[in-house]
Structures are given as structure tokens and as C-alpha cells.
């Protein structure tokens, strides 16, 4: 299988790692996490996952599942308190948390670079409540697209460690000036 439709490299290509991990876990006899959307993407995308399968230690894969379960529970708790809140998934890649925990009311904003969002659109449906934003997290314009800023949960799954400390501080300054934000 070739990777002809995939024009990602470096950090951007790491989006396939947790996607593949969730898909593998979902196919187990007694999975800790079921992510049918991840299974569907892995089965339909023109990407060779064999190198990931050869190189990734099962412990690392388990860590991705634990991270997904943790975030799923945190967002479920948030949605229990603020059912009409907003979830902003920074560096969303091909994350499918929406498909696992959406409550049918919240607004979801999934932010990543344009090339990642273009790939995402091929496999994940954007809706009136599931909004894709093609933008760098450091570009202040994206935050103006968030309609409901009263109760916001910002998800940074596997993103922060790619940036320097000052970059992270600048990113938080974009959103924390006046709004009530819950971050994970």
C-alpha cells in the first residue's frame, strides 16, 4: 500500500500513531476502548501502517489508549456540567473523540494545520456542531470563530510537548484573557 494521498511529514504525520492504536484496541476481543470511527479510517485510508505496527511497543500503544480514556472521561464530566459548552480540540489530527463522547448539544471545534484538516475532511464529516478550523494554534484569528465562549474545554492531546515554553504561554494568552476556560 502506498501513501500517495498523504502529504504529511514530521510532526504532522504523528497523527497516525494514536489513530492506529485506537483501531487496534477496538478490534480486540475485550477492548478497553471502542472507536469504530478510528477503525473505519484505518481501513479506508491509503496509508501503510505496517511500519508503525513493526516499531511501536505494545506499552506505548496502551499509553495512547489510557490517554484516550482519560480525555473521554474528562470531556464527559465537562459535558455533564456544561452540556451546551464548547470543546476545542487543538491539534486534532484524525482524532475521533467526538464520535465516542458527543452529547448531541455541545459545539466541537477541531483545529489543525490546513493540510491536516484537508485530510481530515476526507474521512470525518464536518457538521454545524463539529467545526473544522484550518489554522495554527498561534494565529489569534481561530479563537474568534468560537461562538460559545461561556464554558470552553480546550483539549491538548499530544500537542504541547512539540512547543517551547514561551510559545505555550503565548498560546494560552490568546484564550485566557477574558474567558472561562477548562484545559486538559
N, C-alpha and C positions, 0 to 999 in steps of 0.2 A: 504494500500500500504506500502511496506517495503522500507527501504533504503539500501537494500542488496548490490547494486552495488557501493554505495557511501562509500568511506573510508576516509572521511574528517571530521575534528572536529575543534573546536575552531575558530580561526580567518579564517581559510580556508573555513569553512562551511558558513561564511557570504556571500560568492559569490551568494548564492541562494536568498538573500533578494532583491537586485535590479533587478535580473533576473525576479523574481516573480512579482515585482512591474511593470516592463515594460510590462509583459504579461497581467496582469490585466488591465492596462491602455489601451493597444491595443485592448482589447475586448469591450471597452465602446462604446456607440452609437456615441459620438463625442469626440474621444480621442485627447489628446494634443500631443501624440507621438504614432506612429505606429511602432511596432517592431515585424514583423512576425517571425523573427528568434527566438526571445525570446518565443513567443507563441509556436512555434514548439518544442523547447527544453523542456519547462514546460510540454507540453502534452505528450512527449515521454520519459522523464527521469523517472527512477524508484526512485522517491523521494517523500516523504509525505510533501506536502506544507500546510497541514491543521493547523499545529502549528503556522506557520508564519501568516496564514490568521486570526487565533484567536488573536494573540498577537500584530500585527502591527497596529498602529493607522493610519487612512487614511491620516493624515497630514504628517506622516513620508513617506508614500508611495508617496505623492505629492512631497515631497522634493527630492526623488530619481528621479522622472520624471523631475523636474526642473533641477537637476544636469545633467541628460542625455541630455536635450535640450540645456543647456549651452555648454556642451562639443561638441555636434553635431555642433553647430554654430561656435564655436572656430576652430574646425578642418576644417569645410567648408571654413572659412575665410583663414586659413593657406593654404589649397589646392588651393584656388583661386589665392594666391600669388606664391605658390611653388607647382605646380601640380605634379612634379616629386620628391617631398620631401619624407621623411620617417616619419612615425608615430610609436612611441614606446609606447605601452600600458603596463605600469608597473602594475603588479598585476592584469592581465586581467581577471582572473576567467572565468566566462561564459559570458563576455561582448560581445555584438553584434554590437558595434558601426560601425564596418567595413561594415556590411550589410545595415546600414542606410545612410552612407555618403561617401563611397568609390567612387573615381572619375575614376577608371579604369587605373590609371597610378602610383599612389604612392605605395611605399613599406610599408607594415604594419608588425611590429614586436610585437608579443604578448608574454609577459614574465610572467611566474609564476613558482611556485614550480612544480616539476616533477609530483606529484600526481594530481595536478590541471590540468596540461597540458594533462596528460593521460585521464582524464575525458573529458576535452575539445575536444580532438580528436574524441571522440565517437559521438559528436553532431555538431561539427563545422569543416568544411573542410579546411585543410591547402592547400595553393597553392604556386606558385612561387613568388607571391607578398604578400601573407599572411603567414608569417613565425612564427611558434611557437618556443619559446625558453624555455626550461626547466632549470631554474636556479634561484638562489636567486639574487635579485637586488644588493646585496652586493658583489657578485662574479664578479670581473672585466672582466672575460672572455666573458660574454654575449655581452659587448659593441663592441668587436672585430668582432662580427657576423653582425653588421650593415654595409651593403655595401655602401649605400649613406649617408655620414655624412655631406654633404654640408648644407642642410636645414632639421633640425630634430625637430619634435614636440614630446615632452615627456608628456604623459598623466598619471597622478597620481590620478585616481578616487577612492576615498575611501581607500587609502593605507597609506598615510603619517602619519595619526594620530595613527597608530599602532607602530610607532618607536620613539625612543628617539632622542633628538635634535642632538647629536653628530653622531648618525647613519645616519641621514638625510644629514648632512654636508658631511660625508664620501661618501655617495651615489652620491651626486652632484659633488664631486671632481673627481669621476670616469669619468664623461662625459663632464665636463666643461673645462677641461684643454686647449684644442686647438680648439674645435668645436663650431660652432654657433648653439645654442640650443634655442628653444622656449619651455617654460614649462608652464603647467597648472596643 
